[in-house]
Amino acid sequence: MNLLDSAIGKQSRALAVYAGARDALPMVMALIPFALAVGAAMASTNVPAFTGWSSSWLIVGGSAQLVAVQMLDSGAHAALVVAMALVVNIRHLLYSASLAPYAQSWPRKWRLLGAYFLADPIYALAIVRYERVNEQPLQRLQYYAGVAAVLWSGWLLLTGIGVLLTGVLPAALPLTFAVPLGFLLLLLPMLKDRPGYAAALTGGAVALATTGLPLGLNVLAGGTAGAMAGAYIGSRHA
């Protein structure tokens, strides 16, 4: 009986990993224009191409990557670059707090590794899965691992292609539109009620309307506005 239980447990964990990888693939496809634009934008600066691309695995966040590389290109001090990247990615603290109840029983080393991979699309897929599917903590970890493996490797590959295709891609590559478009695509899995739709529509509209802001601050503005809109609608329908 123990052997049977063990076999069933292994199969369930394997299915969770597969489910994560399967759910992540469409997200990778949706991120293609954003990732290519990010890679091309980084390569168009005076920062060495490999250094710019390395931000894909050092920072794991398109908006913060662009901010960091553009600031390095302008000669900003390293401490200021790090501080600004942290400001742009401050929303990840909210992601962490949201996922904490589902991950609190994971081994500490896996929670630390999970924090490294906690980018926007990974959070979006994970929180939707955890809220809709009743699974054991280990199965949640396996699902997270499947999502993270596909999206992390896909992001590195696509931004690398963007770097290599600099000069081949159209000079008018619409980065300013790719960023809010990517922002909207990340929110799609989370649309399940009125607050979610309000947050997505408001956040996307504000991010698009403020594309002229420097250092990728339009994404930060869109995220803030979306969160406020979602909270407001949620309070009215509570």
Secondary structure by P-SEA (a helix, b strand, c coil): caaaaaaaaaaaaaaaaaaaaaaaaaaaaaaaaaaaaaaaaaaaccccaaaaaacccccccaaaaaaaaaaaaacccaaaaaaaaaaaacaaaaaaaaaccccccccaaaaaaaaaaccaaaaaaaaaaaacccccaaaaaaaaaaaaaaaaaaaaaaaaaaaaaccccccccaaaaaaaaaaaaaaccccccaaaaaaaaaaaaaaaaaccccccaaaaaaaaaaaaaaaaaaaaac
